[in-house]
Amino acid sequence: MRERPLGNSGLKVSVIALGTMTWGEQNSAEEAYAQLDYATEKGVTHIDTAEIYPFPVPSPNMRVTETILGDWLATKDKRLRDGLVIASKAAGPCSFDIRQGIEQSRVRLDKANIVQACDGSLTRLRCEVIDLYYLHWPERNSNFFGRRGFEHNPDAERDAVPLEESLAAMKHLLDAGKIRSVGISNESPWGTMRALTIAEELGMRKELVAIQNPYSLVNRLYEVGLAEVGVRENIGLLAYAPLGGGVLSGKYLDGANPTGARSTLYPQHTTRYHKPRAALALKAYVTLAKESGLDPVVMAMAFVNEQVFLASNIMGATTMEQLKTNIESEEVRLSEDILRKIDDIHEVYNSPCP
């Protein structure tokens, strides 16, 4: 398994990362342990989780995912743990209760919230340090989670915690030895450049190494602005939803609702992947893959794997068969002809699933 550096932090991550947000909801602890064993045997060294997992949120099982990962780590040799890059995230403003002693309306990205979030994650993960720790989504009003364009609304961010305060809290965690590096997530080009400027002022520019945003054949908005920022500023993309919530497998084509699939179980949480133009784009990509002798999943994953701005491609799987296919994609290199045909489809159906 190839590895790529995370900025200048000294950390390296496998091109394929293991996502965890189904553990505790669609996957049992035992199934998660099997995924972890298989993935790490195949050279996966990066594991991504968050305090609010599993999906969907809010859930009675919230926080269980980190506990499952921590229980698995506790059974392993320290050398295995030392060879892994474990990532977690502090949730931004939300309307559900996730922090003890903090009212729902005050779940924020200030120091008290971020420190409590990190301490809770460390306890559940049974780790002394988190290798990569993210601000899960911005405190301010911005376009993320399916919003294509920015709409300015001063009232929506009148008392928003400034990014300066959030990053100062991350600096506190770095200085305390609780985290090794810092990431931002669901960010815009403006937010990324602002975070880099603040990190420089705080003396933690070297530690700000990653951005975790969606990126896939049906959502290439990262290429507009953020790709250049990532390359020039040495901030690696940790791509999530590389299969567009599973739609790029083709399993939902023609209105299909497979038993146990995410969009079948949670349709209200996956609407961004099931728009009319998305169905046309998906049909085109799946057809291209099959005509090229490729599994549609492998083609979609391989496309993400080869991007110059990518650090790691975060896969999610509910079955071992899915997991194996995702990992196998790391060995596939798409031909120039297939890449040209992918771009031709993209010209017609431009990022239908933001």
Buried (B, 14 or more C-beta within 10 A) or exposed (E): BEBEBBBEBEBBBBBBBBBBBBBBBBBEBEBBBBBBEBBBEBBBBBBBBBBBBBBBBEBEBBBBBBBBBBBBBEEEEEEEBEEBBBBBBBBBBBEEEBBEEBEEEEBBBBBEBBBBBBEBBBEBBBBEBBBBBBBBBBBBBBBBEBEEEEEEEEEEBEEBBBBBBBBBBBBBBBEEEBBBBBBBBBBBBEBBBBBBBBBEEBEBBBBBBBBBBBBBBBBBBBBEBBBEBBBEBBBBBBBBBBBBBBBBBBBBBEEEEEEEBBBBBBEEBBEBBBBEBBBBBBBBBBBBBEEBEBBBBBBBBBBBBBBEBBBBBBBBBBEEEBBEBBBBBBEBEBEEEBBEBBEEBBEEBEBBBB
